[in-house]
Amino acid sequence: MRVTKLEFMYAITCLTPGGSDHLVWDEVPTPEPAPGEIRIKVSAAGVNRADMLQRTGNYPPPPGISDIIGLEVSGIVDALGTGVTTHQLGDPVVAMLGGGGYAEYVVCPAGQAVPPPPGVDLVSAAGVLEVAATVVSNMDMVGLKTGDVFLVHGGAGGIGSFAIQYAKALGCTVATTAGTPEKLEYCRGLGADIVVDYHDEWWDALRVATHDHGADVILDLLGAGYLAPNIDVLAPDGRLVIIGMQKGTKGEIDIAKMLGKRASVWATSIRQRPVTQKVAITQATAKKVWPMIADARIKLAVETRFPLRDARLAHEQLSSGDNIGKIILVA
């Protein structure tokens, strides 16, 4: 059920793994929505650390998913697959994807697309859903609650900017790490109670700040490089949630220390989940988070915008370590 026939579109391709120079603006076939899917004319796409991992060959898309990079977009519903009744042509949406977002058009299961947050323009909305879904689904999983001490690493990034505010809205004491005075101040402005330079011995600073309690829940994007100190600072019954691999994929766990704390380590990814789970996460995230954005309990992260065709520059910005907030590609 197409409005017009569009045989080709432009997208960012990455034919071989490598640096940002491997990202090429090129013509590719326009995708058609399968039954139960919608097609979106992309207004903007969010940039995530996972995108850089895919570019370097370390985070391939699930079977059957487009190998075009991009896990979240905003745009207008342009075509409906058979059986879709939840969307209409012309609807503005934000969508969480398995891939394909760095393109002029993308298809996804209808349930993985929802209206944008009230009052948020479509470009800014492109950077909300993936971050929010990642934080909310994982914090629900480990039972983050009022009164917990919550630690998120990289508080000045997209995930960190959202996680600080979300945990504060739940009534947690929030700690975070960042690497420059500007980023530390940014995290304080988001509401972080404990802000530590990760170049210092942040684990000792966290113990002091929490009177040796440590963190009840840690959200970690760094992986193996932070595994040991993360476990060291877990409180009794603490939960470590690993969602990234920036500092490596393999590490050692001190089982005796884990047993003594009754601690748990979780490693999770939304991308590899079945569609039914992704749909449930998408819908639950919008239901829970959109009201928090509407009443300003959560404010959108600061943005850096690049044209979609200049995705290479966006990846360079993210990998530089200088970025604060969210990077968005504008179609």
Helices and strands as residue ranges (DSSP letters): E 8-13, G 20-22, E 24-29, E 37-47, H 49-55, E 72-80, E 92-96, E 105-109, G 110-112, E 113-114, H 122-125, H 129-142, E 149-152, H 158-169, E 173-178, H 181-190, E 194-197, H 202-209, E 215-220, G 223-226, H 227-233, E 234-242, H 255-261, E 264-267, H 275-294, E 303-307, G 308-310, H 311-319, E 326-330
